[in-house]
Amino acid sequence: MPATTPPILLHTAAVMLLGALLAGCGEEPKPPAPTVFTAMPADAALAQVYDSSCKLCHANPGAGAPLTGDTHAWAPRVAQGADTLLDHAINGYNGMPPMGLCMHCSEEQFLALIAFMSGQSLQ
């Protein structure tokens, strides 16, 4: 006589299958992950500073810093003006360390790096 599956196991399997199928219903779609920006400043010296000081946070989505090339994330910061951005770069702000890990950077270099990362010109 062939072995048969007990009805309780069939019922349990059906409930589990139904639960698995419905698990995704009603979830909000997740926004797309930000694209990692891999460009470097055209100026070789600035590219070296970006690579050694800025990229660690501004090319890492988990760091919480505005990502290089993410104009949407940079827009409210740029709207504060170059003086405020420069002050934040030099003195630190929230999670950003003072001097942005570039102890030898000049104000001009900071402004050029911020313009590069934000993709926007600074006034």
N, C-alpha and C positions, 0 to 999 in steps of 0.2 A: 504494500500500500504506500503511495507517495506521501512524503512529509508535507504538511500544510503549515502555513504561518498562522499563529494564533491571531484572532481578530484584534486584540488589544495592541499588538505590535504594528499591525497595519494602520490602525487608527493613529497611533503615536507617530508613525512615519509620515502619515498624511498631514498631521498637524504641524510637524516640524518643517515639512516641505512648504506648506502654505505660509508659515511664519517667515521662512527664508525668502520666499518670493515677495512678500509684502514688506520686508525690512526696509527697502529703499523708497517706498511710497511716502509722499508728503515731505520729503527732504527738500530744502532749498538748494538750488544749484550753487555750487561753490564757484567763486570767481577764479579765473585762470591764474595760475602761478605767474609771478612777475618774471619777465624775461631777464636773464642775466646779461648784463651789459659788459662786453669784453673789449671794447675799444679803449685805446690809450691816448693821452694827449699827444699831439703831433711833435711838440717840443720834447727832445730826448731827456733833458734835465727834469722837466715837469713830469714826464712819464715815469721817471725813476722815483720821484717823490710820491706820485700817486700810487705806484706799485708797492712802495715800502711803508707808506703812512696812511693812505686813504682807503685803499682797496679792501683791506681787512674787514672794515665795517660797511663801506658803501657799495660793495659787490656781494654782500652776504645777506640774503633775505632774513635770516634769523637774528641779525644783529640789532634790528630796530632802527637803524639809521636810514635816511632816505637813499634809495638806490641810485647809483649813477645811471643817468639816462631816463629816470622816471620823472618826467616833467610835471606830472600831476602831483606827486609827493613833494616836489621842490617848489611848486608855485606859491604856496602860502609863505614859505620861508623867503623866497626871492622878493615877495611883496613887502617884506619887512625892511628891505633896503640893504645895500652893500655894507653900510656901517654896522648894522646889527649882525649881519652874517659874519663880518670880520671880527666883531667883538666875541661872538660865540666861538669862532675858530681859535682865537687867541686865548680867551679866558675859560673856555669850556662851557658846555651847556647841556643840562640833563645828563645823558650817558656819554656825551662827547668829552674826551679828556682835553685839558688845556693844550694848546698848540697842536691839537689833532695828531699827536705823536710825531710831529715834525718840529723839533726844537730849533732848527736852523732856518725855517721858512721865513721869507719876508712877507710883508703885507701884500705886495704885488703877486707873489706866488700863491698865497691863500686865495686871493680874489680870482686868479686865473684857474685854480683848481676848482673853486666853487662854481665858476662859470662853466667849466668843462663838465663837472658832475651833474649840474642842474640842466645843462643844455640850453641855458638862457643867458643873455648878456646882463651884466649887473650895472645899475645906474649909480 
